Amino acid sequence: MVAGMNAGLPKPSQVVSLQDIPGLRGMIVEADGAVRIAAMTVHAAVAAESRLAGGLAVVREAALQIAHPAIRNMGTLGGSLADADPNADYPCALLAAGADIELAGPRGRRICPVDAFFLGRFTTALAAGEIIVGVKLPPPALEETSTYLKFSRVDGDYATVSVAVRVGWRDGACTAIRIALGSCGGTPIRVPSAERALVGTKLDVAALRIAAGAYVAACDPPSDFRGTADYRRMIIPGLLERAVRNALNADRGIRS
């Protein structure tokens, strides 16, 4: 919003600060292991949060790759989600994480699953008068890892393509997986049928290439100064495979 205002769009008649509202900052781990991050928590705090590990590391890694330190020290989780820029880092990461978005307004509070929150470019399920008050992340399983991988022109830029992965693994086989693409359409993209096909496999090259083909088919990437639609489609298979490999190797500190 602030960047848009600096560019002359939009031009609000009033700007209301949420800075001093109690309870809109910080993170708590609930009894079942679920993690709640308040909406006014800045990106730098999320990026430094060691409790976002295993299946939730994808959110921390996304926060760490947002723009530059000055932006991370000022920008907030809720502000990024409300803006709903499909090129931003959080929407893709939270979709892979399976988050719930907590909303509050004149009619009280409600929960919106992240899969239903992003409706289009800069468009969300927020109703008139509602604000985002927090994000709740499902508790991670013991044998679960995640990662966020971003391909961009230069450090700090929006992604040309990004991939977020949250994967469960037991006895050599995938038990659960969520994969999200960013910067490839009006919203971050999941293909549940492709994810289901990966469950029970060893996430080998052949299985991942089939899944990548499904994601390429599902996306509708733009052509802009960061890359053409065809260029983005060409990036997806290799980046998706690399992201899954990084997620599987996360507990050993290996990155490709």
C-alpha positions as CSV (number, residue, x, y, z in Angstrom):
1,M,0.0,0.0,0.0
2,V,2.7,2.5,0.9
3,A,4.6,1.7,-2.3
4,G,1.4,2.2,-4.2
5,M,0.8,5.5,-2.5
6,N,4.3,6.7,-3.3
7,A,3.5,5.9,-7.0
8,G,0.2,7.8,-6.8
9,L,-2.0,4.8,-6.7
10,P,-4.1,4.4,-4.7
11,K,-5.0,7.8,-3.3
12,P,-6.8,7.2,0.0
13,S,-8.6,10.1,1.7
14,Q,-7.5,8.8,5.1
15,V,-4.8,6.5,6.4
16,V,-5.4,4.7,9.7
17,S,-2.4,3.3,11.7
18,L,-2.7,-0.1,13.5
19,Q,0.6,0.4,15.1
20,D,-0.6,0.8,18.7
21,I,-3.4,-1.8,18.8
22,P,-2.7,-4.4,21.6
23,G,-2.2,-7.9,20.5
24,L,-1.3,-7.3,16.9
25,R,2.4,-8.0,17.3
26,G,4.4,-11.1,18.2
27,M,4.2,-14.9,17.9
28,I,2.9,-17.6,20.2
29,V,3.2,-21.4,20.0
30,E,-0.1,-23.0,21.1
31,A,-0.4,-26.2,23.1
32,D,-0.9,-28.4,20.1
33,G,2.2,-27.0,18.4
34,A,0.2,-24.6,16.1
35,V,1.9,-21.2,15.6
36,R,0.1,-17.9,15.6
37,I,1.8,-14.8,14.2
38,A,0.0,-11.5,14.8
39,A,-0.6,-9.3,11.7
40,M,1.6,-6.4,12.7
41,T,4.7,-8.6,13.2
42,V,7.5,-7.2,11.0
43,H,9.2,-9.4,8.4
44,A,12.5,-9.2,10.2
45,A,11.0,-10.7,13.3
46,V,9.5,-13.5,11.4
47,A,12.8,-14.1,9.6
48,A,14.6,-14.3,12.9
49,E,12.1,-16.7,14.6
50,S,13.9,-20.0,15.3
51,R,10.6,-21.6,16.3
52,L,9.5,-21.5,12.7
53,A,11.3,-24.8,11.9
54,G,10.6,-28.1,10.1
55,G,7.3,-27.8,8.2
56,L,7.0,-24.1,9.2
57,A,10.5,-23.0,8.1
58,V,9.0,-22.1,4.7
59,V,7.5,-19.0,6.3
60,R,10.7,-17.9,7.9
61,E,12.7,-18.4,4.7
62,A,10.2,-16.4,2.7
63,A,10.4,-13.5,5.2
64,L,14.2,-13.6,5.0
65,Q,14.0,-13.0,1.2
66,I,11.6,-10.1,1.2
67,A,13.2,-7.0,-0.3
68,H,16.0,-5.5,1.8
69,P,16.7,-5.0,5.6
70,A,15.0,-1.6,5.6
71,I,11.8,-3.0,4.2
72,R,11.9,-6.1,6.5
73,N,12.3,-3.9,9.5
74,M,9.1,-1.9,8.7
75,G,6.8,-4.1,6.5
76,T,4.4,-6.4,8.3
77,L,2.9,-9.8,7.7
78,G,-0.7,-8.6,7.6
79,G,0.1,-5.7,5.3
80,S,1.7,-8.0,2.8
81,L,-1.2,-10.4,2.8
82,A,-3.8,-7.6,2.5
83,D,-2.0,-6.2,-0.5
84,A,-2.3,-9.7,-2.2
85,D,0.4,-9.0,-4.7
86,P,0.9,-12.4,-6.5
87,N,4.6,-11.7,-6.9
88,A,5.1,-11.3,-3.1
89,D,6.8,-13.9,-1.0
90,Y,4.4,-14.5,1.9
91,P,1.3,-15.5,-0.2
92,C,3.2,-18.4,-1.8
93,A,4.8,-19.6,1.4
94,L,1.6,-19.4,3.5
95,L,-0.3,-21.4,0.8
96,A,2.3,-24.1,1.0
97,A,2.2,-24.0,4.8
98,G,-1.6,-24.5,4.8
99,A,-2.2,-21.4,7.0
100,D,-5.4,-19.9,8.3
101,I,-5.9,-16.2,8.1
102,E,-7.6,-14.6,11.1
103,L,-9.9,-11.7,10.2
104,A,-11.8,-9.2,12.4
105,G,-14.5,-6.7,11.6
106,P,-17.8,-5.2,12.6
107,R,-19.4,-8.7,12.7
108,G,-16.7,-10.2,14.9
109,R,-13.9,-12.6,14.1
110,R,-13.7,-15.3,11.5
111,I,-11.1,-17.7,10.0
112,C,-10.4,-17.9,6.3
113,P,-8.3,-20.7,5.0
114,V,-5.4,-19.4,2.9
115,D,-6.6,-21.5,-0.1
116,A,-9.7,-19.3,-0.2
117,F,-8.2,-15.9,0.8
118,F,-6.5,-14.8,-2.4
119,L,-9.2,-14.2,-5.0
120,G,-7.1,-12.4,-7.7
121,R,-4.4,-9.9,-8.3
122,F,-4.6,-7.4,-5.3
123,T,-7.9,-8.9,-4.4
124,T,-8.7,-10.9,-1.2
125,A,-11.6,-12.4,0.8
126,L,-11.5,-9.4,3.2
127,A,-15.0,-8.0,3.6
128,A,-15.8,-4.3,4.1
129,G,-14.5,-3.1,7.4
130,E,-12.4,-6.2,8.1
131,I,-8.7,-6.3,8.9
132,I,-6.2,-9.2,9.2
133,V,-5.4,-9.8,12.8
134,G,-3.2,-12.9,12.6
135,V,-2.1,-16.0,10.8
136,K,-2.2,-19.5,12.2
137,L,0.1,-22.2,11.0
138,P,-0.8,-25.9,11.5
139,P,1.5,-27.7,13.9
140,P,4.4,-29.4,12.1
141,A,4.8,-33.2,12.2
142,L,8.0,-34.7,13.5
143,E,9.2,-35.9,10.1
144,E,8.3,-32.8,8.1
145,T,10.4,-30.2,6.4
146,S,9.9,-27.2,4.1
147,T,11.6,-24.6,2.1
148,Y,11.0,-21.4,0.0
149,L,13.0,-21.0,-3.2
150,K,12.9,-17.8,-5.2
151,F,14.3,-17.0,-8.7
152,S,14.7,-13.3,-9.2
153,R,16.7,-11.0,-11.5
154,V,18.6,-9.4,-8.6
155,D,18.7,-9.8,-4.8
156,G,15.7,-8.0,-3.2
157,D,13.5,-8.0,-6.3
158,Y,10.1,-9.7,-6.6
159,A,10.3,-13.2,-7.8
160,T,10.2,-14.1,-11.5
161,V,9.1,-17.5,-10.2
162,S,9.0,-18.8,-6.6
163,V,8.2,-22.2,-5.2
164,A,7.3,-23.1,-1.6
165,V,7.2,-26.7,-0.4
166,R,6.0,-28.3,2.8
167,V,6.6,-32.1,2.9
168,G,6.1,-35.0,5.3
169,W,8.4,-38.0,4.9
170,R,8.4,-41.5,6.5
171,D,10.1,-44.8,5.7
172,G,11.5,-43.5,2.5
173,A,8.2,-42.2,1.1
174,C,6.3,-39.0,1.0
175,T,3.3,-38.9,3.4
176,A,2.0,-35.4,2.7
177,I,3.0,-32.5,0.5
178,R,1.9,-29.0,-0.4
179,I,3.5,-27.1,-3.2
180,A,2.8,-23.5,-4.2
181,L,4.0,-21.4,-7.1
182,G,4.3,-17.6,-6.9
183,S,4.5,-15.0,-9.7
184,C,2.8,-17.4,-12.1
185,G,-0.8,-16.0,-12.1
186,G,-3.2,-13.7,-10.4
187,T,-2.8,-15.7,-7.2
188,P,-0.3,-18.2,-5.8
189,I,-1.0,-21.6,-7.3
190,R,-1.6,-25.1,-5.9
191,V,-2.5,-28.2,-7.8
192,P,-3.9,-30.6,-5.2
193,S,-4.3,-33.5,-7.7
194,A,-0.5,-33.3,-8.5
195,E,0.2,-33.2,-4.7
196,R,-1.9,-36.3,-4.1
197,A,-0.1,-38.2,-6.9
198,L,3.2,-37.5,-5.1
199,V,2.1,-39.0,-1.8
200,G,3.5,-42.5,-1.5
201,T,6.3,-41.9,-3.9
202,K,10.0,-41.4,-3.1
203,L,9.7,-38.0,-4.8
204,D,12.0,-39.2,-7.6
205,V,12.8,-37.3,-10.7
206,A,10.1,-38.9,-12.8
207,A,7.4,-38.2,-10.2
208,L,8.5,-34.6,-9.8
209,R,8.6,-34.0,-13.5
210,I,5.0,-35.2,-13.9
211,A,4.0,-32.9,-11.0
212,A,5.9,-30.0,-12.5
213,G,4.0,-30.5,-15.8
214,A,0.7,-30.2,-14.0
215,Y,1.9,-26.9,-12.4
216,V,3.0,-25.6,-15.7
217,A,-0.4,-26.4,-17.2
218,A,-2.2,-24.8,-14.3
219,C,-0.3,-21.5,-14.2
220,D,-1.1,-18.3,-16.2
221,P,2.0,-16.3,-15.9
222,P,2.3,-12.7,-17.0
223,S,4.8,-11.3,-19.5
224,D,6.6,-8.3,-18.0
225,F,10.1,-6.9,-17.5
226,R,10.9,-9.8,-15.2
227,G,10.3,-12.4,-17.9
228,T,7.9,-13.5,-20.5
229,A,5.2,-16.1,-19.7
230,D,7.1,-18.7,-21.7
231,Y,10.3,-17.9,-19.8
232,R,8.5,-18.4,-16.5
233,R,7.0,-21.7,-17.6
234,M,10.5,-22.9,-18.6
235,I,11.8,-22.1,-15.1
236,I,9.1,-24.0,-13.2
237,P,10.2,-27.6,-13.6
238,G,13.8,-27.2,-12.5
239,L,12.9,-24.8,-9.7
240,L,10.1,-27.1,-8.4
241,E,12.4,-30.1,-8.3
242,R,15.2,-28.1,-6.7
243,A,12.8,-26.8,-4.0
244,V,11.6,-30.3,-3.1
245,R,15.2,-31.5,-2.9
246,N,16.1,-28.6,-0.6
247,A,13.1,-29.4,1.6
248,L,14.0,-33.0,1.9
249,N,17.6,-32.1,2.8
250,A,16.7,-29.2,5.1
251,D,17.3,-31.2,8.3
252,R,20.9,-31.9,7.1
253,G,21.5,-28.3,6.1
254,I,22.0,-29.1,2.4
255,R,20.9,-26.6,-0.2
256,S,21.3,-26.8,-4.0
